[in-house]
């Protein structure tokens, strides 16, 4: 069964940077659209960023455009989320997700087939 494991979360101050990583245990990683989502206490899980199978197309939520960058390394079965200029409103559990599909990345959680367990990101004022 395919497995996704996130890492890199932690406690930082406003304006700091973090890089999240997601390791995917599958022999067909290059056939998945990869996405990042986040969920804060009492709120719905929301879309953050996603990247197409080859890495040629990326999609971002308006709230993170210009601050976050999603990338992937298909030779290593890895996807990354580089987060800069972090704000307290970015505090959430961040999830990596995989969509066995092609084309432009999807933005809704229901489109994704596999999920990691999440990593906590906390940004203090």
WOLIN-V904255 format. One record per backbone hydrogen bond with DSSP energy under -1.0 kcal/mol. CO is the residue of the C=O (numbers start at 1). NH is the residue of the N-H. E is the energy in kcal/mol with one decimal. If there is no record, write none. Layout:
# WOLIN-V904255
co-><CO	CO>
nh-><NH	NH>
e-><E	E>
This chain:
# WOLIN-V904255
co-><3	5	7	10	12	13	16	18	20	21	22	23	24	28	29	33	34	35	36	36	37	38	39	40	46	48	49	50	51	57	59	61	64	64	67	69	71	73	73	77	78	79	80	81	82	83	86	87	88	92	93	94	95	96	97	98	98	99	99	108	109	114	119	121	122	124>
nh-><25	23	21	122	124	16	86	83	81	7	79	5	26	31	32	99	51	97	48	49	95	46	93	43	38	61	36	59	34	52	50	64	67	68	84	82	80	76	78	24	73	22	71	20	69	18	15	90	91	121	39	119	37	116	35	113	114	33	101	111	112	98	94	92	12	14>
e-><-2.5	-2.4	-2.6	-2.6	-2.7	-2.2	-2.2	-3.5	-2.3	-2.1	-1.8	-2.0	-1.2	-2.0	-1.8	-3.0	-2.7	-2.5	-2.4	-1.6	-3.1	-3.1	-2.3	-2.2	-2.3	-2.6	-3.6	-2.1	-2.0	-2.5	-2.0	-1.7	-2.1	-2.2	-1.5	-3.0	-2.9	-1.2	-1.9	-2.3	-2.7	-2.0	-1.7	-2.7	-2.3	-2.3	-3.0	-2.2	-1.8	-2.6	-1.9	-1.8	-2.5	-2.3	-2.8	-2.2	-1.8	-3.0	-2.1	-1.7	-1.7	-2.3	-2.8	-2.0	-2.7	-1.6>
